[in-house]
Amino acid sequence: MRRVRIINRDRSFGREERVAELIRKELTTLIRQKMRDPRVTDQDVIVSDVRVSSDLASANVYVRALDLDHSVNRDELVQVLQRAAGFLRSELAKRHSMRTTPALEFQYDSVEDEGSHIDSLIDQAIARETSRIETHCE
């Protein structure tokens, strides 16, 4: 019986995911422990997702504030983190030996907000349909 060995031709796929997850975990820790700006430290900021380019040169970092203070808006939060991107990148480089530490591009993760909006639209449609059916049955 002959064994067949499957060769993963796209070796970068697994590496991209591993690097993205490493960056996500480390940035969450770094933001909480190393950042001094109250616009970030007063919020419960999480890194919800990281997407790394295939050459590992850049990373899109999606952040979210669980308890977004009304005095700080999303854009301001992203701007503060983007200004600290060089510092955070150098801290990542100190903690992990990667050939290249990706350049960080911060974006606010609005997926949950969009999901809530869709839920609201569905609830409104159901209420209208229920009202229409009740009116029709009378």
The first five atom37 places (N, CA, C, CB, O) and aatype in JSON, in Angstrom:
{
  "aatype": [12, 1, 1, 19, 1, 9, 9, 2, 1, 3, 1, 15, 13, 7, 1, 6, 6, 1, 19, 0, 6, 10, 9, 1, 11, 6, 10, 16, 16, 10, 9, 1, 5, 11, 12, 1, 3, 14, 1, 19, 16, 3, 5, 3, 19, 9, 19, 15, 3, 19, 1, 19, 15, 15, 3, 10, 0, 15, 0, 2, 19, 18, 19, 1, 0, 10, 3, 10, 3, 8, 15, 19, 2, 1, 3, 6, 10, 19, 5, 19, 10, 5, 1, 0, 0, 7, 13, 10, 1, 15, 6, 10, 0, 11, 1, 8, 15, 12, 1, 16, 16, 14, 0, 10, 6, 13, 5, 18, 3, 15, 19, 6, 3, 6, 7, 15, 8, 9, 3, 15, 10, 9, 3, 5, 0, 9, 0, 1, 6, 16, 15, 1, 9, 6, 16, 8, 4, 6],
  "atom_mask": [
    [1, 1, 1, 1, 1],
    [1, 1, 1, 1, 1],
    [1, 1, 1, 1, 1],
    [1, 1, 1, 1, 1],
    [1, 1, 1, 1, 1],
    [1, 1, 1, 1, 1],
    [1, 1, 1, 1, 1],
    [1, 1, 1, 1, 1],
    [1, 1, 1, 1, 1],
    [1, 1, 1, 1, 1],
    [1, 1, 1, 1, 1],
    [1, 1, 1, 1, 1],
    [1, 1, 1, 1, 1],
    [1, 1, 1, 0, 1],
    [1, 1, 1, 1, 1],
    [1, 1, 1, 1, 1],
    [1, 1, 1, 1, 1],
    [1, 1, 1, 1, 1],
    [1, 1, 1, 1, 1],
    [1, 1, 1, 1, 1],
    [1, 1, 1, 1, 1],
    [1, 1, 1, 1, 1],
    [1, 1, 1, 1, 1],
    [1, 1, 1, 1, 1],
    [1, 1, 1, 1, 1],
    [1, 1, 1, 1, 1],
    [1, 1, 1, 1, 1],
    [1, 1, 1, 1, 1],
    [1, 1, 1, 1, 1],
    [1, 1, 1, 1, 1],
    [1, 1, 1, 1, 1],
    [1, 1, 1, 1, 1],
    [1, 1, 1, 1, 1],
    [1, 1, 1, 1, 1],
    [1, 1, 1, 1, 1],
    [1, 1, 1, 1, 1],
    [1, 1, 1, 1, 1],
    [1, 1, 1, 1, 1],
    [1, 1, 1, 1, 1],
    [1, 1, 1, 1, 1],
    [1, 1, 1, 1, 1],
    [1, 1, 1, 1, 1],
    [1, 1, 1, 1, 1],
    [1, 1, 1, 1, 1],
    [1, 1, 1, 1, 1],
    [1, 1, 1, 1, 1],
    [1, 1, 1, 1, 1],
    [1, 1, 1, 1, 1],
    [1, 1, 1, 1, 1],
    [1, 1, 1, 1, 1],
    [1, 1, 1, 1, 1],
    [1, 1, 1, 1, 1],
    [1, 1, 1, 1, 1],
    [1, 1, 1, 1, 1],
    [1, 1, 1, 1, 1],
    [1, 1, 1, 1, 1],
    [1, 1, 1, 1, 1],
    [1, 1, 1, 1, 1],
    [1, 1, 1, 1, 1],
    [1, 1, 1, 1, 1],
    [1, 1, 1, 1, 1],
    [1, 1, 1, 1, 1],
    [1, 1, 1, 1, 1],
    [1, 1, 1, 1, 1],
    [1, 1, 1, 1, 1],
    [1, 1, 1, 1, 1],
    [1, 1, 1, 1, 1],
    [1, 1, 1, 1, 1],
    [1, 1, 1, 1, 1],
    [1, 1, 1, 1, 1],
    [1, 1, 1, 1, 1],
    [1, 1, 1, 1, 1],
    [1, 1, 1, 1, 1],
    [1, 1, 1, 1, 1],
    [1, 1, 1, 1, 1],
    [1, 1, 1, 1, 1],
    [1, 1, 1, 1, 1],
    [1, 1, 1, 1, 1],
    [1, 1, 1, 1, 1],
    [1, 1, 1, 1, 1],
    [1, 1, 1, 1, 1],
    [1, 1, 1, 1, 1],
    [1, 1, 1, 1, 1],
    [1, 1, 1, 1, 1],
    [1, 1, 1, 1, 1],
    [1, 1, 1, 0, 1],
    [1, 1, 1, 1, 1],
    [1, 1, 1, 1, 1],
    [1, 1, 1, 1, 1],
    [1, 1, 1, 1, 1],
    [1, 1, 1, 1, 1],
    [1, 1, 1, 1, 1],
    [1, 1, 1, 1, 1],
    [1, 1, 1, 1, 1],
    [1, 1, 1, 1, 1],
    [1, 1, 1, 1, 1],
    [1, 1, 1, 1, 1],
    [1, 1, 1, 1, 1],
    [1, 1, 1, 1, 1],
    [1, 1, 1, 1, 1],
    [1, 1, 1, 1, 1],
    [1, 1, 1, 1, 1],
    [1, 1, 1, 1, 1],
    [1, 1, 1, 1, 1],
    [1, 1, 1, 1, 1],
    [1, 1, 1, 1, 1],
    [1, 1, 1, 1, 1],
    [1, 1, 1, 1, 1],
    [1, 1, 1, 1, 1],
    [1, 1, 1, 1, 1],
    [1, 1, 1, 1, 1],
    [1, 1, 1, 1, 1],
    [1, 1, 1, 1, 1],
    [1, 1, 1, 1, 1],
    [1, 1, 1, 0, 1],
    [1, 1, 1, 1, 1],
    [1, 1, 1, 1, 1],
    [1, 1, 1, 1, 1],
    [1, 1, 1, 1, 1],
    [1, 1, 1, 1, 1],
    [1, 1, 1, 1, 1],
    [1, 1, 1, 1, 1],
    [1, 1, 1, 1, 1],
    [1, 1, 1, 1, 1],
    [1, 1, 1, 1, 1],
    [1, 1, 1, 1, 1],
    [1, 1, 1, 1, 1],
    [1, 1, 1, 1, 1],
    [1, 1, 1, 1, 1],
    [1, 1, 1, 1, 1],
    [1, 1, 1, 1, 1],
    [1, 1, 1, 1, 1],
    [1, 1, 1, 1, 1],
    [1, 1, 1, 1, 1],
    [1, 1, 1, 1, 1],
    [1, 1, 1, 1, 1],
    [1, 1, 1, 1, 1],
    [1, 1, 1, 1, 1]
  ],
  "atom_positions": [
    [[0.84, -1.18, 0.0], [0.0, 0.0, 0.0], [0.89, 1.24, 0.0], [-0.96, 0.0, 1.21], [1.83, 1.35, 0.79]],
    [[0.58, 2.14, -0.86], [1.37, 3.35, -1.03], [0.73, 4.52, -0.3], [1.53, 3.68, -2.51], [-0.48, 4.73, -0.38]],
    [[1.54, 5.29, 0.4], [1.03, 6.47, 1.09], [1.08, 7.66, 0.16], [1.84, 6.76, 2.38], [2.03, 7.85, -0.6]],
    [[0.05, 8.44, 0.22], [-0.01, 9.66, -0.58], [0.18, 10.84, 0.36], [-1.36, 9.77, -1.38], [-0.51, 10.96, 1.37]],
    [[1.1, 11.69, 0.01], [1.35, 12.87, 0.82], [0.72, 14.08, 0.15], [2.88, 13.09, 1.04], [0.97, 14.35, -1.03]],
    [[-0.09, 14.78, 0.9], [-0.73, 15.98, 0.37], [0.18, 17.15, 0.65], [-2.15, 16.2, 0.98], [0.6, 17.38, 1.78]],
    [[0.48, 17.88, -0.39], [1.36, 19.04, -0.27], [0.51, 20.3, -0.23], [2.39, 19.09, -1.43], [-0.33, 20.52, -1.1]],
    [[0.74, 21.11, 0.77], [0.05, 22.39, 0.86], [0.82, 23.39, 0.01], [-0.07, 22.88, 2.35], [1.87, 23.89, 0.42]],
    [[0.3, 23.68, -1.17], [0.99, 24.59, -2.08], [0.88, 26.04, -1.6], [0.42, 24.47, -3.49], [1.75, 26.86, -1.9]],
    [[-0.16, 26.34, -0.87], [-0.34, 27.71, -0.38], [0.07, 27.74, 1.09], [-1.82, 28.2, -0.56], [-0.77, 27.82, 1.98]],
    [[1.36, 27.68, 1.33], [1.88, 27.63, 2.7], [1.6, 28.9, 3.48], [3.37, 27.37, 2.67], [1.53, 28.87, 4.7]],
    [[1.43, 30.01, 2.79], [1.22, 31.28, 3.48], [-0.14, 31.35, 4.15], [1.36, 32.43, 2.5], [-0.32, 32.12, 5.1]],
    [[-1.11, 30.57, 3.69], [-2.46, 30.63, 4.25], [-2.45, 30.39, 5.75], [-3.36, 29.61, 3.57], [-3.01, 31.19, 6.51]],
    [[-1.84, 29.32, 6.2], [-1.78, 29.02, 7.62], [-0.96, 30.05, 8.38], [0.0, 0.0, 0.0], [-1.3, 30.42, 9.5]],
    [[0.1, 30.49, 7.78], [0.97, 31.49, 8.43], [0.24, 32.81, 8.6], [2.25, 31.7, 7.61], [0.34, 33.43, 9.66]],
    [[-0.49, 33.25, 7.6], [-1.25, 34.5, 7.71], [-2.21, 34.45, 8.89], [-2.02, 34.78, 6.41], [-2.31, 35.4, 9.67]],
    [[-2.92, 33.34, 9.01], [-3.87, 33.2, 10.11], [-3.17, 33.2, 11.46], [-4.67, 31.9, 9.96], [-3.63, 33.85, 12.4]],
    [[-2.05, 32.5, 11.55], [-1.31, 32.45, 12.82], [-0.78, 33.83, 13.2], [-0.16, 31.45, 12.73], [-0.89, 34.24, 14.35]],
    [[-0.22, 34.54, 12.23], [0.31, 35.88, 12.5], [-0.83, 36.82, 12.89], [1.07, 36.43, 11.26], [-0.68, 37.63, 13.81]],
    [[-1.95, 36.73, 12.19], [-3.1, 37.59, 12.5], [-3.6, 37.35, 13.92], [-4.24, 37.35, 11.49], [-3.88, 38.3, 14.65]],
    [[-3.7, 36.1, 14.32], [-4.17, 35.79, 15.67], [-3.16, 36.25, 16.72], [-4.43, 34.28, 15.81], [-3.55, 36.75, 17.77]],
    [[-1.89, 36.07, 16.45], [-0.85, 36.54, 17.36], [-0.94, 38.06, 17.53], [0.55, 36.14, 16.84], [-0.89, 38.57, 18.65]],
    [[-1.07, 38.78, 16.43], [-1.17, 40.24, 16.48], [-2.43, 40.65, 17.24], [-1.19, 40.83, 15.06], [-2.38, 41.59, 18.05]],
    [[-3.54, 39.97, 17.0], [-4.8, 40.31, 17.69], [-4.64, 40.2, 19.21], [-5.94, 39.39, 17.21], [-5.01, 41.1, 19.95]],
    [[-4.08, 39.09, 19.65], [-3.9, 38.88, 21.1], [-2.93, 39.9, 21.69], [-3.39, 37.45, 21.37], [-3.2, 40.49, 22.73]],
    [[-1.8, 40.09, 21.02], [-0.78, 41.0, 21.54], [-1.26, 42.45, 21.56], [0.49, 40.89, 20.7], [-1.0, 43.17, 22.52]],
    [[-1.96, 42.88, 20.51], [-2.44, 44.26, 20.48], [-3.48, 44.51, 21.57], [-3.03, 44.59, 19.12], [-3.51, 45.59, 22.16]],
    [[-4.33, 43.53, 21.83], [-5.3, 43.68, 22.91], [-4.57, 43.94, 24.22], [-6.21, 42.43, 23.03], [-4.95, 44.82, 24.99]],
    [[-3.53, 43.17, 24.48], [-2.74, 43.34, 25.7], [-2.0, 44.67, 25.69], [-1.74, 42.19, 25.85], [-2.02, 45.39, 26.69]],
    [[-1.36, 45.0, 24.59], [-0.59, 46.25, 24.51], [-1.47, 47.48, 24.69], [0.14, 46.33, 23.17], [-1.09, 48.43, 25.37]],
    [[-2.64, 47.47, 24.08], [-3.54, 48.62, 24.2], [-3.95, 48.81, 25.65], [-4.8, 48.43, 23.32], [-4.02, 49.94, 26.14]],
    [[-4.21, 47.72, 26.35], [-4.62, 47.81, 27.76], [-3.47, 48.18, 28.68], [-5.23, 46.49, 28.21], [-3.66, 48.93, 29.64]],
    [[-2.28, 47.67, 28.41], [-1.17, 47.84, 29.35], [-0.22, 48.98, 29.03], [-0.4, 46.58, 29.41], [0.34, 49.57, 29.95]],
    [[-0.02, 49.31, 27.77], [1.01, 50.27, 27.4], [0.5, 51.64, 26.97], [1.83, 49.7, 26.3], [1.24, 52.62, 27.04]],
    [[-0.73, 51.71, 26.53], [-1.24, 53.0, 26.05], [-1.6, 53.88, 27.24], [-2.46, 52.81, 25.12], [-2.11, 53.4, 28.25]],
    [[-1.34, 55.17, 27.1], [-1.57, 56.11, 28.19], [-2.69, 57.12, 27.89], [-0.3, 56.86, 28.49], [-3.11, 57.85, 28.78]],
    [[-3.16, 57.15, 26.66], [-4.18, 58.12, 26.26], [-5.53, 57.75, 26.89], [-4.29, 58.19, 24.71], [-6.02, 56.65, 26.67]],
    [[-6.13, 58.65, 27.68], [-7.4, 58.34, 28.35], [-8.54, 58.07, 27.37], [-7.78, 59.47, 29.27], [-9.52, 57.41, 27.73]],
    [[-8.44, 58.57, 26.15], [-9.49, 58.28, 25.16], [-9.5, 56.81, 24.79], [-9.28, 59.14, 23.91], [-10.49, 56.31, 24.24]],
    [[-8.41, 56.12, 25.08], [-8.34, 54.68, 24.84], [-8.44, 53.93, 26.16], [-7.04, 54.31, 24.1], [-9.18, 52.95, 26.26]],
    [[-7.7, 54.37, 27.16], [-7.65, 53.63, 28.42], [-8.97, 53.7, 29.19], [-6.54, 54.17, 29.29], [-9.27, 52.79, 29.97]],
    [[-9.77, 54.75, 28.98], [-11.06, 54.85, 29.66], [-12.14, 54.01, 28.98], [-11.5, 56.3, 29.72], [-13.23, 53.86, 29.52]],
    [[-11.85, 53.48, 27.83], [-12.78, 52.63, 27.08], [-12.37, 51.17, 27.27], [-12.82, 53.01, 25.56], [-11.22, 50.87, 27.61]],
    [[-13.31, 50.28, 27.06], [-12.98, 48.86, 27.05], [-12.76, 48.47, 25.58], [-14.11, 47.97, 27.73], [-13.66, 47.96, 24.92]],
    [[-11.54, 48.72, 25.09], [-11.21, 48.51, 23.68], [-10.77, 47.08, 23.46], [-10.11, 49.5, 23.2], [-9.91, 46.56, 24.18]],
    [[-11.36, 46.44, 22.46], [-10.93, 45.09, 22.09], [-10.53, 45.09, 20.61], [-12.07, 44.04, 22.36], [-11.04, 45.88, 19.81]],
    [[-9.63, 44.21, 20.29], [-9.25, 43.99, 18.9], [-10.08, 42.79, 18.45], [-7.68, 43.74, 18.72], [-9.82, 41.66, 18.86]],
    [[-11.07, 43.05, 17.61], [-12.0, 41.99, 17.24], [-11.49, 41.12, 16.08], [-13.32, 42.59, 16.86], [-11.85, 39.95, 15.98]],
    [[-10.67, 41.7, 15.22], [-10.17, 40.93, 14.08], [-8.91, 41.59, 13.53], [-11.26, 40.81, 12.98], [-8.73, 42.8, 13.65]],
    [[-8.07, 40.79, 12.93], [-6.88, 41.29, 12.24], [-6.79, 40.53, 10.92], [-5.56, 41.11, 13.1], [-6.9, 39.31, 10.89]],
    [[-6.58, 41.27, 9.85], [-6.39, 40.65, 8.54], [-5.03, 41.07, 8.01], [-7.53, 41.06, 7.53], [-4.75, 42.26, 7.84]],
    [[-4.2, 40.08, 7.78], [-2.81, 40.32, 7.37], [-2.69, 40.09, 5.87], [-1.83, 39.4, 8.15], [-3.27, 39.15, 5.33]],
    [[-1.93, 40.95, 5.2], [-1.7, 40.78, 3.76], [-0.89, 39.51, 3.51], [-0.96, 42.02, 3.17], [-0.22, 39.01, 4.42]],
    [[-0.94, 39.01, 2.3], [-0.26, 37.75, 1.98], [1.26, 37.84, 2.15], [-0.59, 37.33, 0.57], [1.91, 36.84, 2.43]],
    [[1.82, 39.04, 1.97], [3.26, 39.19, 2.16], [3.62, 39.58, 3.6], [3.8, 40.25, 1.19], [4.79, 39.82, 3.91]],
    [[2.63, 39.64, 4.47], [2.78, 39.95, 5.9], [3.35, 41.35, 6.14], [3.68, 38.92, 6.56], [3.89, 41.62, 7.22]],
    [[3.24, 42.23, 5.16], [3.79, 43.58, 5.3], [2.82, 44.54, 5.96], [4.2, 44.11, 3.95], [3.23, 45.55, 6.53]],
    [[1.53, 44.24, 5.87], [0.54, 45.14, 6.47], [-0.59, 44.34, 7.1], [-0.02, 46.11, 5.41], [-0.84, 43.19, 6.75]],
    [[-1.25, 44.98, 8.06], [-2.36, 44.33, 8.76], [-3.47, 45.35, 9.0], [-1.88, 43.72, 10.1], [-3.23, 46.44, 9.5]],
    [[-4.68, 44.96, 8.64], [-5.86, 45.76, 8.98], [-6.34, 45.27, 10.34], [-6.99, 45.64, 7.89], [-6.64, 44.09, 10.52]],
    [[-6.4, 46.19, 11.29], [-6.76, 45.85, 12.66], [-8.14, 46.43, 12.94], [-5.7, 46.38, 13.68], [-8.33, 47.65, 12.87]],
    [[-9.1, 45.57, 13.26], [-10.47, 46.0, 13.53], [-10.67, 46.06, 15.04], [-11.5, 45.03, 12.87], [-10.51, 45.07, 15.75]],
    [[-11.02, 47.25, 15.51], [-11.19, 47.47, 16.95], [-12.63, 47.85, 17.26], [-10.23, 48.56, 17.46], [-13.38, 48.28, 16.39]],
    [[-12.97, 47.67, 18.5], [-14.3, 47.97, 18.98], [-14.22, 48.41, 20.43], [-15.24, 46.75, 18.83], [-13.43, 47.88, 21.2]],
    [[-15.02, 49.38, 20.8], [-15.11, 49.79, 22.2], [-16.42, 49.24, 22.74], [-15.04, 51.37, 22.35], [-17.5, 49.58, 22.24]],
    [[-16.32, 48.41, 23.76], [-17.53, 47.8, 24.3], [-18.42, 48.83, 24.98], [-17.18, 46.7, 25.28], [-19.64, 48.8, 24.84]],
    [[-17.81, 49.74, 25.72], [-18.56, 50.79, 26.41], [-18.09, 52.13, 25.87], [-18.38, 50.71, 27.96], [-17.39, 52.87, 26.57]],
    [[-18.46, 52.43, 24.64], [-17.98, 53.66, 24.02], [-18.56, 54.86, 24.75], [-18.34, 53.71, 22.52], [-19.77, 55.07, 24.76]],
    [[-17.68, 55.63, 25.36], [-18.05, 56.85, 26.07], [-18.5, 57.87, 25.04], [-16.86, 57.4, 26.94], [-17.88, 58.02, 23.99]],
    [[-19.57, 58.56, 25.34], [-20.11, 59.53, 24.38], [-19.17, 60.7, 24.14], [-21.45, 60.04, 24.84], [-19.32, 61.42, 23.15]],
    [[-18.21, 60.92, 25.04], [-17.26, 62.01, 24.84], [-16.2, 61.65, 23.8], [-16.6, 62.38, 26.16], [-15.49, 62.52, 23.29]],
    [[-16.09, 60.35, 23.48], [-15.12, 59.88, 22.49], [-15.9, 59.15, 21.4], [-14.03, 58.95, 23.14], [-16.59, 58.17, 21.68]],
    [[-15.79, 59.62, 20.17], [-16.5, 58.92, 19.1], [-15.59, 57.89, 18.43], [-17.04, 59.91, 18.07], [-14.39, 57.83, 18.7]],
    [[-16.17, 57.11, 17.57], [-15.43, 56.03, 16.9], [-14.24, 56.56, 16.11], [-16.36, 55.26, 15.97], [-13.14, 56.01, 16.18]],
    [[-14.48, 57.62, 15.35], [-13.41, 58.16, 14.51], [-12.23, 58.63, 15.36], [-13.93, 59.33, 13.66], [-11.07, 58.41, 15.0]],
    [[-12.54, 59.26, 16.48], [-11.48, 59.74, 17.37], [-10.7, 58.56, 17.96], [-12.06, 60.61, 18.5], [-9.48, 58.62, 18.06]],
    [[-11.41, 57.51, 18.34], [-10.76, 56.32, 18.88], [-9.8, 55.73, 17.84], [-11.82, 55.27, 19.29], [-8.66, 55.4, 18.17]],
    [[-10.26, 55.61, 16.6], [-9.41, 55.06, 15.54], [-8.22, 55.98, 15.28], [-10.23, 54.87, 14.24], [-7.11, 55.5, 15.05]],
    [[-8.43, 57.3, 15.3], [-7.34, 58.25, 15.07], [-6.27, 58.13, 16.15], [-7.87, 59.68, 15.03], [-5.07, 58.16, 15.86]],
    [[-6.7, 57.99, 17.4], [-5.75, 57.85, 18.51], [-4.92, 56.58, 18.32], [-6.49, 57.82, 19.88], [-3.7, 56.6, 18.48]],
    [[-5.59, 55.48, 17.99], [-4.87, 54.22, 17.78], [-3.95, 54.31, 16.56], [-5.87, 53.06, 17.61], [-2.85, 53.76, 16.57]],
    [[-4.4, 54.98, 15.51], [-3.57, 55.1, 14.31], [-2.32, 55.92, 14.59], [-4.38, 55.74, 13.16], [-1.24, 55.63, 14.08]],
    [[-2.47, 56.97, 15.42], [-1.29, 57.76, 15.8], [-0.31, 56.93, 16.63], [-1.72, 59.01, 16.58], [0.89, 57.19, 16.61]],
    [[-0.83, 55.95, 17.34], [0.03, 55.1, 18.17], [0.49, 53.85, 17.42], [-0.72, 54.68, 19.44], [1.16, 53.0, 18.0]],
    [[0.15, 53.73, 16.14], [0.47, 52.52, 15.37], [1.96, 52.23, 15.33], [-0.05, 52.66, 13.95], [2.36, 51.07, 15.44]],
    [[2.79, 53.25, 15.18], [4.24, 53.04, 15.16], [4.75, 52.5, 16.47], [0.0, 0.0, 0.0], [5.57, 51.58, 16.5]],
    [[4.26, 53.07, 17.57], [4.63, 52.59, 18.9], [4.19, 51.14, 19.09], [4.01, 53.5, 20.0], [4.97, 50.31, 19.55]],
    [[2.93, 50.85, 18.74], [2.41, 49.49, 18.91], [3.16, 48.49, 18.03], [0.91, 49.45, 18.58], [3.42, 47.36, 18.44]],
    [[3.52, 48.91, 16.83], [4.28, 48.05, 15.93], [5.66, 47.75, 16.51], [4.42, 48.7, 14.55], [6.12, 46.61, 16.45]],
    [[6.32, 48.76, 17.07], [7.65, 48.52, 17.66], [7.55, 47.62, 18.89], [8.32, 49.86, 18.04], [8.44, 46.8, 19.12]],
    [[6.48, 47.77, 19.66], [6.29, 46.88, 20.82], [6.05, 45.44, 20.36], [5.09, 47.36, 21.68], [6.55, 44.5, 20.98]],
    [[5.29, 45.27, 19.28], [5.09, 43.93, 18.72], [6.42, 43.33, 18.28], [4.12, 43.98, 17.52], [6.7, 42.16, 18.54]],
    [[7.25, 44.14, 17.64], [8.55, 43.67, 17.16], [9.45, 43.25, 18.32], [9.25, 44.77, 16.33], [10.2, 42.28, 18.21]],
    [[9.37, 43.98, 19.44], [10.18, 43.63, 20.61], [9.75, 42.3, 21.22], [10.1, 44.73, 21.67], [10.57, 41.53, 21.71]],
    [[8.45, 42.03, 21.17], [7.91, 40.83, 21.82], [8.06, 39.57, 20.97], [6.46, 41.04, 22.14], [8.15, 38.47, 21.51]],
    [[8.09, 39.73, 19.65], [8.11, 38.56, 18.77], [9.1, 38.78, 17.63], [6.71, 38.26, 18.2], [9.17, 39.86, 17.05]],
    [[9.84, 37.74, 17.35], [10.82, 37.86, 16.27], [10.18, 37.42, 14.96], [12.1, 37.01, 16.58], [10.13, 36.24, 14.63]],
    [[9.7, 38.4, 14.23], [9.18, 38.15, 12.89], [10.13, 38.82, 11.92], [7.7, 38.69, 12.73], [10.76, 39.83, 12.25]],
    [[10.23, 38.27, 10.74], [11.1, 38.87, 9.73], [10.69, 40.33, 9.51], [11.03, 38.08, 8.41], [11.53, 41.23, 9.48]],
    [[9.41, 40.53, 9.35], [8.86, 41.87, 9.19], [7.64, 41.99, 10.09], [8.49, 42.18, 7.71], [6.77, 41.12, 10.07]],
    [[7.58, 43.03, 10.87], [6.38, 43.29, 11.66], [5.46, 44.13, 10.79], [6.72, 44.02, 13.03], [5.85, 45.2, 10.32]],
    [[4.23, 43.64, 10.56], [3.34, 44.35, 9.65], [3.02, 45.78, 10.08], [2.05, 43.58, 9.51], [2.93, 46.07, 11.27]],
    [[2.86, 46.65, 9.1], [2.37, 48.01, 9.36], [0.9, 47.88, 9.76], [2.54, 48.96, 8.09], [0.16, 47.09, 9.17]],
    [[0.48, 48.64, 10.76], [-0.87, 48.5, 11.31], [-1.78, 49.61, 10.79], [-0.82, 48.53, 12.84], [-1.43, 50.79, 10.82]],
    [[-2.95, 49.22, 10.33], [-3.97, 50.16, 9.87], [-5.24, 49.86, 10.68], [-4.23, 50.03, 8.31], [-5.85, 48.81, 10.52]],
    [[-5.62, 50.8, 11.54], [-6.76, 50.59, 12.43], [-8.07, 51.02, 11.77], [-6.56, 51.35, 13.74], [-8.13, 52.03, 11.06]],
    [[-9.11, 50.23, 12.03], [-10.46, 50.53, 11.55], [-11.45, 50.14, 12.64], [-10.77, 49.78, 10.2], [-11.22, 49.19, 13.38]],
    [[-12.55, 50.89, 12.72], [-13.57, 50.54, 13.7], [-14.4, 49.39, 13.15], [-14.47, 51.77, 14.04], [-14.81, 49.41, 11.99]],
    [[-14.64, 48.39, 13.98], [-15.43, 47.22, 13.58], [-16.9, 47.5, 13.83], [-14.97, 45.94, 14.36], [-17.36, 47.48, 14.97]],
    [[-17.63, 47.77, 12.78], [-19.04, 48.13, 12.92], [-19.97, 46.97, 12.61], [-19.36, 49.3, 12.01], [-21.17, 47.18, 12.45]],
    [[-19.46, 45.76, 12.54], [-20.27, 44.6, 12.19], [-21.42, 44.42, 13.19], [-19.41, 43.34, 12.15], [-22.55, 44.16, 12.78]],
    [[-21.13, 44.54, 14.47], [-22.17, 44.35, 15.48], [-23.26, 45.41, 15.35], [-21.57, 44.38, 16.89], [-24.44, 45.1, 15.49]],
    [[-22.87, 46.65, 15.09], [-23.85, 47.72, 14.9], [-24.71, 47.46, 13.68], [-23.14, 49.08, 14.77], [-25.93, 47.66, 13.72]],
    [[-24.1, 47.01, 12.6], [-24.85, 46.7, 11.39], [-25.81, 45.54, 11.64], [-23.9, 46.36, 10.23], [-26.93, 45.54, 11.14]],
    [[-25.38, 44.55, 12.42], [-26.25, 43.43, 12.78], [-27.44, 43.88, 13.59], [0.0, 0.0, 0.0], [-28.56, 43.41, 13.38]],
    [[-27.22, 44.79, 14.53], [-28.31, 45.33, 15.34], [-29.3, 46.1, 14.47], [-27.77, 46.25, 16.45], [-30.51, 46.01, 14.67]],
    [[-28.79, 46.84, 13.5], [-29.65, 47.6, 12.59], [-30.51, 46.64, 11.76], [-28.8, 48.51, 11.67], [-31.7, 46.88, 11.57]],
    [[-29.91, 45.57, 11.27], [-30.66, 44.58, 10.49], [-31.72, 43.91, 11.35], [-29.7, 43.52, 9.9], [-32.84, 43.71, 10.89]],
    [[-31.37, 43.56, 12.6], [-32.36, 43.0, 13.53], [-33.54, 43.94, 13.72], [-31.71, 42.69, 14.89], [-34.69, 43.52, 13.73]],
    [[-33.24, 45.23, 13.86], [-34.28, 46.24, 14.03], [-35.19, 46.3, 12.8], [-33.65, 47.61, 14.29], [-36.41, 46.37, 12.93]],
    [[-34.6, 46.26, 11.61], [-35.39, 46.28, 10.38], [-36.28, 45.04, 10.27], [-34.48, 46.38, 9.16], [-37.43, 45.14, 9.83]],
    [[-35.77, 43.9, 10.65], [-36.55, 42.66, 10.62], [-37.71, 42.75, 11.6], [-35.66, 41.43, 10.96], [-38.84, 42.38, 11.26]],
    [[-37.45, 43.25, 12.81], [-38.51, 43.41, 13.81], [-39.6, 44.34, 13.3], [-37.94, 43.94, 15.13], [-40.79, 44.07, 13.5]],
    [[-39.22, 45.43, 12.65], [-40.2, 46.37, 12.1], [-41.04, 45.71, 11.0], [-39.5, 47.62, 11.54], [-42.25, 45.91, 10.94]],
    [[-40.4, 44.93, 10.15], [-41.12, 44.24, 9.07], [-42.1, 43.23, 9.63], [-40.13, 43.55, 8.11], [-43.22, 43.1, 9.13]],
    [[-41.69, 42.5, 10.66], [-42.58, 41.52, 11.3], [-43.77, 42.22, 11.93], [-41.81, 40.69, 12.36], [-44.9, 41.76, 11.81]],
    [[-43.51, 43.34, 12.62], [-44.6, 44.09, 13.26], [-45.59, 44.6, 12.21], [-44.03, 45.28, 14.08], [-46.8, 44.52, 12.42]],
    [[-45.09, 45.11, 11.09], [-45.99, 45.6, 10.02], [-46.81, 44.45, 9.45], [-45.17, 46.28, 8.9], [-48.01, 44.6, 9.22]],
    [[-46.17, 43.32, 9.22], [-46.87, 42.17, 8.65], [-47.92, 41.64, 9.62], [-45.88, 41.06, 8.28], [-49.02, 41.28, 9.21]],
    [[-47.57, 41.57, 10.89], [-48.52, 41.11, 11.91], [-49.72, 42.05, 11.97], [-47.84, 41.02, 13.3], [-50.86, 41.6, 12.05]],
    [[-49.46, 43.33, 11.93], [-50.53, 44.33, 11.96], [-51.41, 44.19, 10.72], [-49.94, 45.76, 12.03], [-52.64, 44.27, 10.82]],
    [[-50.8, 43.97, 9.57], [-51.56, 43.81, 8.32], [-52.44, 42.57, 8.38], [-50.61, 43.73, 7.12], [-53.59, 42.61, 7.94]],
    [[-51.91, 41.47, 8.9], [-52.67, 40.23, 9.0], [-53.83, 40.39, 9.97], [-51.76, 39.06, 9.45], [-54.95, 39.95, 9.69]],
    [[-53.58, 41.03, 11.12], [-54.64, 41.25, 12.11], [-55.74, 42.12, 11.53], [-54.07, 41.88, 13.38], [-56.92, 41.87, 11.79]],
    [[-55.39, 43.13, 10.77], [-56.37, 44.02, 10.15], [-57.18, 43.26, 9.1], [-55.68, 45.25, 9.52], [-58.38, 43.49, 8.95]],
    [[-56.53, 42.38, 8.39], [-57.18, 41.6, 7.33], [-58.15, 40.58, 7.92], [-56.14, 40.89, 6.47], [-59.19, 40.3, 7.32]],
    [[-57.83, 40.02, 9.08], [-58.64, 38.97, 9.71], [-59.89, 39.53, 10.37], [-57.81, 38.22, 10.74], [-60.83, 38.78, 10.61]],
    [[-59.93, 40.8, 10.67], [-61.09, 41.39, 11.36], [-62.21, 41.62, 10.46], [-60.73, 42.65, 12.02], [-63.25, 42.11, 10.88]]
  ]
}
